[in-house]
Structure formats: C-alpha cells, structure tokens
Amino acid sequence: MIDAVPRKRRLGLHLFLFVFTFATTTAAGALQNGVNPLANPWGLTAGLPFAATLMMILLVHEMGHYLMSRYHGVHASLPYFIPAPSFIGTFGAFIRMDSPPQDRRSLFDVGAAGPLAGLLLAIPAVVVGLQLSTVAPGESATGGIALGSSLLLRFLSQMTLGILPEEANVVLHPIAFAGWIGLFVTALNLLPVGQLDGGHVVYALFGPKHLWISRAALGAILALGILRWWDGWLVWGVLLLFMGVRHPSPLDPYTPLDLKRQILGWLTLVVLGITFTPVPFSNEPPKPPTAARAEAAAVNHAGPAQVQGGKR
C-alpha cells in the first residue's frame, strides 16, 4: 500500500507547480501586452486571458493522458507543470507513467487521448481569439517574433476572418495566441519519435516497425534544423536523440489494434500533418502568401501579437 504522507507531498508539489506556472504564464501574458509586472503589479490582470486559456489547454491535454491511464489500470502521476522564464511562461507539462500499458490498445488510448483532448480546446480558443482580434493596415506592424502557420490554422483563419486585404495584419487577442501555442504543442507531442505521444501512436499501429518511422521522423526534424528552417528543430532533435528513438514494449506487444483504433490512429497522424508548422518562429514576418489568410503572427514583447494576411 502506498504511504499517504508521500502521496500528500506529491499532491502538494503538483499544486505548487500548477500555481507557479499559472503565475509565470500570467506574467508572460502581461509582458506581451506591454505591462511590466515589476513596475505595475496590478497590471498582471492583463495576462489572465492568455494564462487561463493556455493553462486550460495544457491541463486538458495532460488529464486526457491521466484519465485514460486510470481507465486502463496504468499507474500514472498527476500532471507536472513546468514554469519557465520564457515569453510564454512555461515549458509545458507532463505525467509520469509508473507501470507499462497492458497492450497496444491501451498504449494507443493513453498516447492519443492527450493531444486529441487538448486539440478540442485549442481549436475553439483560436476561433474565439480571432473573433476578438482586430485587423490593422500592414504598415502598422511593429515587428517582433513572427509565428508560422499550419494547415489547420490557415483553415480556421479563413473561416473566421474571411478574405483579408494584402499585407493586412491581425492584432491577435491573447486567447488566439494561446490557441496557437495549443496547436503547436499538439504537433510537437504527435511527432512519431520515441516515447512522445506520437511515438505511442505509431508503436500501437505498427509494432516493431515503429523504429523505422521514429528514425525517419527524427532525421527530418534534424534536417529542418540543419537547413535553418528553425534553429529550435535542431535543439529539439538533439534532445530526442538523447531520449532515444526506440519505444519500450507493452506487456502484450502482439495483439494488434482493432479497426476502430486503427482508423483513429491514422486520423491522429492526419492531425499531426495539419497542425505541424515547419517554421514556427522567425525574426521577421514572412512574405504574404498568394491567398488572403491570417497565416502568420508577429509577437511583439511590448505589444499584442499580430497576424499577417495576403492574397493566394
């Protein structure tokens, strides 16, 4: 039997990390809106829409893993949130599985539940946030960090904002920016490498053949970094290389997925394709595409985020 005292201590740690990360994301959201929390502590309220949206997306993602782990009898921890002195205030969150899944079906359920649950919250966050955003002339852009676009973001932007004038900029509401991060986190977690969520999915789908997919995906990520699409891919690829590309086997590695999970598995890989952003960040706003879309965002640390549109 697990001692109640260590369990209480762990619960306290989870709560502390959650509150601390909520504070750092709130401070990050305030900075994005041009508020210096040190000079104006009451101005922290400006960061609440961003922090609340982002933390809810991360929480729903991790609770998807946790609840599915409990359903399948896999011992797993509550989410650990990671505060960080970054422009979004966090490095994300994770749960720790203390026992292996029973079979490939339970492995698939646990791995896919997190990103799919988080996506269900990130999509409406993007839509609501874009509806709260404002369109400004292209020459009004103030620079900052340009955010790239995925296929899903392009679709949501077109459906929400319609056809934008060439060179138009959308001043993103913090909720939209948090939703963008939610889409980006979904893609990162669904990369089919090692023990990422995507690694769980491809192992459940393909069994031992997952290793070739994992190696190919890692090679592609490293290539994007080496070719300077985004330097962060090189850092992420090296980290994944040290974590390993091989996925440990569940207790029963032989029983294949049923048809329903096979279909859902392929749909999960489609989600990776439509949320993946080859150039998530750049120092300059990208050139407008050939169709009117809100396809890129510039995050100004002294002001609101912006999205650039153009003709297609």
MOLINWO-V243701 format. One record per residue. N is the residue number from 1. SS is DSSP state (H for helix, E for strand, L for the rest). OMEGA is omega in radians with two decimals (none if undefined). Layout:
N_SS_OMEGA, N_SS_OMEGA
This chain:
1_L_-3.13, 2_L_-3.14, 3_L_-3.09, 4_H_-3.11, 5_H_3.06, 6_H_3.14, 7_H_3.11, 8_H_3.12, 9_H_3.13, 10_H_3.11, 11_H_3.10, 12_H_3.12, 13_H_3.11, 14_H_-3.13, 15_H_3.14, 16_H_-3.13, 17_H_3.11, 18_H_-3.12, 19_H_-3.14, 20_H_3.14, 21_H_3.06, 22_H_3.12, 23_H_-3.11, 24_H_3.09, 25_H_3.07, 26_H_3.09, 27_H_3.11, 28_H_3.11, 29_H_3.10, 30_H_3.11, 31_H_3.10, 32_H_3.13, 33_L_3.06, 34_L_-3.13, 35_L_3.04, 36_L_-3.08, 37_L_3.14, 38_L_3.14, 39_L_-3.09, 40_L_-3.10, 41_H_3.14, 42_H_3.12, 43_H_3.10, 44_H_-3.13, 45_H_3.12, 46_H_-3.14, 47_H_-3.07, 48_H_3.12, 49_H_3.11, 50_H_-3.07, 51_H_-3.10, 52_H_-3.13, 53_H_-3.10, 54_H_-3.13, 55_H_3.12, 56_H_3.11, 57_H_3.14, 58_H_-3.13, 59_H_-3.14, 60_H_3.09, 61_H_-3.07, 62_H_3.11, 63_H_3.01, 64_H_3.07, 65_H_-3.03, 66_H_-3.09, 67_H_3.10, 68_H_3.05, 69_H_3.12, 70_H_-3.13, 71_H_-3.10, 72_L_3.09, 73_L_3.09, 74_L_3.12, 75_L_-3.10, 76_E_3.13, 77_L_2.93, 78_L_-3.09, 79_L_2.95, 80_E_3.07, 81_E_-3.05, 82_E_3.06, 83_E_-3.10, 84_L_3.07, 85_L_-3.11, 86_L_-3.09, 87_L_2.99, 88_L_3.00, 89_L_-3.11, 90_E_2.97, 91_E_3.10, 92_E_-3.10, 93_E_3.13, 94_E_2.95, 95_L_3.12, 96_L_3.08, 97_E_-3.08, 98_L_3.08, 99_L_-3.11, 100_L_3.04, 101_L_-3.10, 102_L_-3.08, 103_E_-3.11, 104_H_3.13, 105_H_3.11, 106_H_3.08, 107_H_3.13, 108_H_-3.10, 109_H_-3.13, 110_H_-3.08, 111_H_-3.06, 112_H_-3.03, 113_H_-3.08, 114_H_-3.10, 115_H_3.13, 116_H_3.11, 117_H_3.12, 118_H_3.14, 119_H_3.14, 120_H_3.07, 121_H_-3.13, 122_H_-3.11, 123_H_3.10, 124_H_3.09, 125_H_3.10, 126_H_-3.09, 127_H_3.14, 128_H_-3.13, 129_H_3.10, 130_H_3.10, 131_H_3.12, 132_L_-3.12, 133_L_-3.14, 134_E_3.14, 135_E_-3.14, 136_E_3.08, 137_L_-3.09, 138_H_-3.09, 139_H_3.13, 140_H_-3.14, 141_L_-3.10, 142_L_3.11, 143_L_-3.12, 144_L_3.13, 145_E_-3.14, 146_E_3.11, 147_E_3.13, 148_L_-3.05, 149_L_3.02, 150_L_3.09, 151_H_-3.13, 152_H_3.13, 153_H_3.10, 154_H_-3.13, 155_H_-3.14, 156_H_-3.14, 157_H_3.14, 158_H_-3.12, 159_H_-3.07, 160_H_-3.01, 161_H_-3.11, 162_L_-3.10, 163_L_3.14, 164_L_3.03, 165_L_3.12, 166_L_3.13, 167_L_3.11, 168_L_3.09, 169_E_3.10, 170_E_3.09, 171_E_-3.00, 172_E_2.94, 173_L_-3.13, 174_H_3.12, 175_H_3.11, 176_H_3.12, 177_H_3.09, 178_H_3.08, 179_H_3.07, 180_H_3.12, 181_H_3.10, 182_H_3.09, 183_H_-3.13, 184_H_3.12, 185_H_3.10, 186_H_3.14, 187_H_3.14, 188_H_-3.11, 189_H_-3.10, 190_H_3.05, 191_L_-3.02, 192_L_-3.08, 193_L_2.98, 194_L_-3.07, 195_L_2.93, 196_L_3.12, 197_H_3.09, 198_H_3.05, 199_H_3.05, 200_H_-3.06, 201_H_-3.08, 202_H_3.05, 203_H_-3.14, 204_H_-3.12, 205_H_-2.93, 206_H_3.11, 207_H_-3.09, 208_H_3.13, 209_H_-3.14, 210_H_-3.05, 211_H_3.14, 212_H_3.10, 213_H_-3.14, 214_H_3.13, 215_H_3.14, 216_H_-3.14, 217_H_3.11, 218_H_3.10, 219_H_3.13, 220_H_3.13, 221_H_3.11, 222_H_3.13, 223_H_3.10, 224_H_3.10, 225_H_-3.13, 226_H_3.14, 227_L_3.03, 228_L_2.97, 229_L_3.01, 230_L_-3.07, 231_H_3.13, 232_H_3.10, 233_H_3.12, 234_H_3.09, 235_H_-3.13, 236_H_3.14, 237_H_3.12, 238_H_3.10, 239_H_3.12, 240_H_3.11, 241_H_3.11, 242_H_3.11, 243_H_3.11, 244_L_-3.13, 245_L_-3.11, 246_L_3.13, 247_L_3.10, 248_L_-3.10, 249_L_2.94, 250_L_-3.12, 251_L_3.06, 252_E_-3.09, 253_L_-2.97, 254_L_-3.10, 255_L_-3.08, 256_L_3.08, 257_L_3.01, 258_L_-3.04, 259_H_-3.13, 260_H_3.14, 261_H_3.06, 262_H_3.13, 263_H_3.14, 264_H_3.11, 265_H_3.11, 266_H_3.07, 267_H_3.09, 268_H_3.08, 269_H_3.04, 270_H_3.09, 271_H_3.06, 272_H_-3.10, 273_H_-3.07, 274_H_3.09, 275_H_-3.09, 276_L_3.13, 277_L_-3.09, 278_L_3.12, 279_L_-3.07, 280_L_-3.11, 281_E_3.00, 282_E_-3.07, 283_L_3.14, 284_L_3.08, 285_L_3.14, 286_L_3.08, 287_L_-3.11, 288_L_3.10, 289_L_-3.06, 290_L_3.05, 291_L_-3.10, 292_L_3.12, 293_L_2.90, 294_L_-2.90, 295_L_-3.14, 296_E_-3.11, 297_E_3.07, 298_E_-3.13, 299_E_3.12, 300_L_-3.09, 301_L_3.11, 302_L_-3.12, 303_L_-3.07, 304_L_3.11, 305_E_-3.12, 306_E_3.08, 307_E_-3.13, 308_E_3.11, 309_L_3.12, 310_L_3.13, 311_L_2.97, 312_L_none
